[in-house]
Amino acid sequence: MTGELKRTPPHSLDAERIVLGCMMTSAEASESAEEILKPGDFYRPAHELIFTALVDQRAKGHPTDPVALAEHFLNLGQITRVGGLGYLTDCYAAVPFAAGVGHYADIVARKAMLRRLGLLADKVSHGVYGETPADPGDLMDFVREALAGVEDALAQDGGPRRWAAVLPDVLDAVSKAEADTGTLPGVPTGLDDLDRLLGGWLPGQLIVVAARTGVGKSVATTGFAVNAAFRKGIPAAVFSMEMRDVEIGTRILASEARVSLHQLKSGLVEGEGWKRIKELANDGDKHPLFIDDSPNMTLADIRSRARKLHRQHGLRLLVVDYLQLIETARAENRQNAIAAVSRGLKLLAMELAIPVIAVSQLNRGPENRPNKRPTKSDLRESGAIENDADVIVLIHRDDYYDPESPRAGEADFIVDKNRAGATDTITVAAQLHLSKFADMTIA
């Protein structure tokens, strides 16, 4: 655009020189800097060359003082590109007394992040004001993915820890488990037998709940979120790409007010039903349940919104309904795309230390079996889902295939994978007229 000011990208040459000088002095300083910085984080190209050489020479056990580095660059024919021995000596001398390399490395890293954000802003500006404006949807997707990459880069991994450092945390966990005997370690599912088997939904787990169309997987997973928020006051969210929030809310109302879904949708609710609905409405603010019905959500959208809920409301359970509807890059192979989504949800669960429940479709495999019971190999489109999941729950109903079945009104929750323990089949009551599954003992 005409009249646009030329701006100098954010940087701190002094901090870059101090980091390089610290790295020349000791292996410890060099290791600390390497944990925080990458070569591309340096603004001055000469500094990137020096950083790379320091890492390389230290790894080979070679000296890293200015004279040794100058000899290294001389042999490569790059001595003038780094300013000669004089500039290397200046970096060495720039280190303040008792300098902490981590402080200056953080400055360099933050400046680099600001430059990346500035570059992103320039690309967005070009997409908006360029001679051929970009498609708004494509531009939004680009921004979301780019910002997700920036967030990932800002997240600092702690790195490996020695066993001696891990052991106190292990003992604390054992002591806590002993003190909490009789209580669930995870978020309650709302189904007693399932809780006894799994210990609730555990932090960091990716749980896949799968079934054929119409069996009740959305009913089950919404019920898990409602149980957490309504019964235990645990902040939970449902991200649905299949139903609008009003439809989800109607199902929740049917379940919690014990009014049939048919009555709610047809406007035939009777007196006692209305009384229970009003009681439920009066308690609405007490329940930390969040519903997002945005269509065409990408993995970047899900990550961004989950992080925000976690930051603002302490999110402890996320339901994504459903996995195959998450928007992926158009050019990707479908199986690879679903694999990337599956892995991304698992990483999100680990990052936020919350259970993430992903709803998934099954292929037509069960229809080809005499007993119609599904297995985890029936998961549609990607074996990566099976690999990434910590828990896989498959829902099966005999009356889905045979309305006259003697087991009509029952459903099997088949725990076909449980990384943390045993597998089994839990039988529950299918009260689908109330849009819920319940324990058989209270059905």
RAGI-V236145 format. One record per residue. N is the residue number from 1. RES is the residue in one small letter. OMEGA is omega in whole degrees, -180 to 180 (none if undefined). Layout:
n:res:omega
N:RES:OMEGA
N:RES:OMEGA
This chain:
n:res:omega
1:m:-179
2:t:179
3:g:-179
4:e:-178
5:l:173
6:k:-177
7:r:178
8:t:179
9:p:180
10:p:177
11:h:174
12:s:-180
13:l:180
14:d:-180
15:a:179
16:e:179
17:r:-179
18:i:178
19:v:-180
20:l:178
21:g:178
22:c:-179
23:m:177
24:m:-172
25:t:-175
26:s:178
27:a:-179
28:e:180
29:a:180
30:s:179
31:e:179
32:s:179
33:a:-178
34:e:179
35:e:-175
36:i:-169
37:l:170
38:k:-179
39:p:-178
40:g:179
41:d:-178
42:f:-178
43:y:-179
44:r:-179
45:p:179
46:a:180
47:h:176
48:e:178
49:l:-179
50:i:179
51:f:-179
52:t:179
53:a:179
54:l:179
55:v:-178
56:d:-178
57:q:179
58:r:180
59:a:-180
60:k:-180
61:g:180
62:h:177
63:p:-177
64:t:176
65:d:-176
66:p:-178
67:v:180
68:a:178
69:l:179
70:a:178
71:e:178
72:h:-179
73:f:178
74:l:180
75:n:179
76:l:-176
77:g:-176
78:q:-173
79:i:-180
80:t:-179
81:r:180
82:v:175
83:g:178
84:g:-180
85:l:-178
86:g:-178
87:y:177
88:l:178
89:t:178
90:d:177
91:c:180
92:y:-177
93:a:-176
94:a:-176
95:v:177
96:p:178
97:f:179
98:a:-178
99:a:174
100:g:-174
101:v:-178
102:g:-179
103:h:-177
104:y:176
105:a:177
106:d:177
107:i:-179
108:v:-178
109:a:-180
110:r:177
111:k:179
112:a:179
113:m:177
114:l:178
115:r:179
116:r:177
117:l:177
118:g:177
119:l:177
120:l:179
121:a:178
122:d:-180
123:k:178
124:v:179
125:s:178
126:h:179
127:g:-179
128:v:-171
129:y:-179
130:g:-179
131:e:176
132:t:-178
133:p:-180
134:a:172
135:d:-177
136:p:-180
137:g:179
138:d:-179
139:l:178
140:m:178
141:d:180
142:f:-179
143:v:-180
144:r:-179
145:e:-179
146:a:179
147:l:176
148:a:178
149:g:178
150:v:178
151:e:179
152:d:-179
153:a:179
154:l:-179
155:a:-178
156:q:175
157:d:178
158:g:-179
159:g:-178
160:p:176
161:r:176
162:r:179
163:w:-179
164:a:179
165:a:-179
166:v:-173
167:l:179
168:p:178
169:d:178
170:v:-180
171:l:176
172:d:-180
173:a:179
174:v:179
175:s:179
176:k:179
177:a:179
178:e:-180
179:a:-177
180:d:-180
181:t:-179
182:g:177
183:t:-179
184:l:175
185:p:-176
186:g:178
187:v:-178
188:p:180
189:t:-174
190:g:178
191:l:-170
192:d:-178
193:d:178
194:l:176
195:d:-180
196:r:-179
197:l:-172
198:l:-175
199:g:-175
200:g:176
201:w:-171
202:l:179
203:p:178
204:g:-179
205:q:164
206:l:-180
207:i:178
208:v:176
209:v:-172
210:a:177
211:a:173
212:r:-179
213:t:175
214:g:-179
215:v:177
216:g:-177
217:k:178
218:s:176
219:v:-178
220:a:-174
221:t:173
222:t:177
223:g:178
224:f:-180
225:a:180
226:v:179
227:n:-180
228:a:-175
229:a:-174
230:f:-176
231:r:-172
232:k:-179
233:g:-179
234:i:179
235:p:-178
236:a:-179
237:a:173
238:v:173
239:f:-176
240:s:175
241:m:-177
242:e:-177
243:m:174
244:r:-176
245:d:179
246:v:178
247:e:177
248:i:180
249:g:178
250:t:178
251:r:178
252:i:179
253:l:179
254:a:-178
255:s:-173
256:e:180
257:a:-180
258:r:177
259:v:-175
260:s:180
261:l:180
262:h:179
263:q:-180
264:l:-176
265:k:-178
266:s:180
267:g:-176
268:l:-179
269:v:-179
270:e:-172
271:g:-178
272:e:178
273:g:179
274:w:179
275:k:179
276:r:178
277:i:-180
278:k:177
279:e:179
280:l:-180
281:a:-179
282:n:-179
283:d:-173
284:g:-176
285:d:-177
286:k:-171
287:h:-177
288:p:178
289:l:-178
290:f:-178
291:i:178
292:d:-178
293:d:-178
294:s:177
295:p:174
296:n:177
297:m:174
298:t:176
299:l:178
300:a:176
301:d:-177
302:i:179
303:r:-177
304:s:-177
305:r:177
306:a:178
307:r:179
308:k:177
309:l:179
310:h:-178
311:r:-173
312:q:-173
313:h:179
314:g:-178
315:l:-179
316:r:177
317:l:179
318:l:174
319:v:178
320:v:-173
321:d:0
322:y:-167
323:l:-175
324:q:178
325:l:178
326:i:-177
327:e:178
328:t:-179
329:a:-174
330:r:-173
331:a:-174
332:e:167
333:n:-172
334:r:-180
335:q:178
336:n:180
337:a:179
338:i:177
339:a:179
340:a:178
341:v:180
342:s:180
343:r:180
344:g:178
345:l:177
346:k:179
347:l:177
348:l:178
349:a:-180
350:m:-179
351:e:-177
352:l:-178
353:a:176
354:i:172
355:p:175
356:v:179
357:i:179
358:a:176
359:v:-179
360:s:174
361:q:170
362:l:175
363:n:-175
364:r:-179
365:g:-179
366:p:-179
367:e:-177
368:n:180
369:r:179
370:p:-176
371:n:175
372:k:-177
373:r:-178
374:p:171
375:t:-177
376:k:177
377:s:179
378:d:179
379:l:-172
380:r:163
381:e:-177
382:s:173
383:g:179
384:a:178
385:i:179
386:e:-179
387:n:-175
388:d:-175
389:a:171
390:d:179
391:v:174
392:i:177
393:v:179
394:l:-178
395:i:-179
396:h:175
397:r:177
398:d:-175
399:d:173
400:y:-180
401:y:-178
402:d:-178
403:p:-179
404:e:-178
405:s:176
406:p:179
407:r:177
408:a:-179
409:g:177
410:e:175
411:a:176
412:d:171
413:f:-175
414:i:176
415:v:-173
416:d:174
417:k:177
418:n:-176
419:r:-175
420:a:-178
421:g:-173
422:a:172
423:t:-179
424:d:175
425:t:-180
426:i:179
427:t:-179
428:v:177
429:a:178
430:a:179
431:q:-172
432:l:174
433:h:175
434:l:179
435:s:180
436:k:166
437:f:-176
438:a:174
439:d:-180
440:m:-175
441:t:-179
442:i:-178
443:a:none
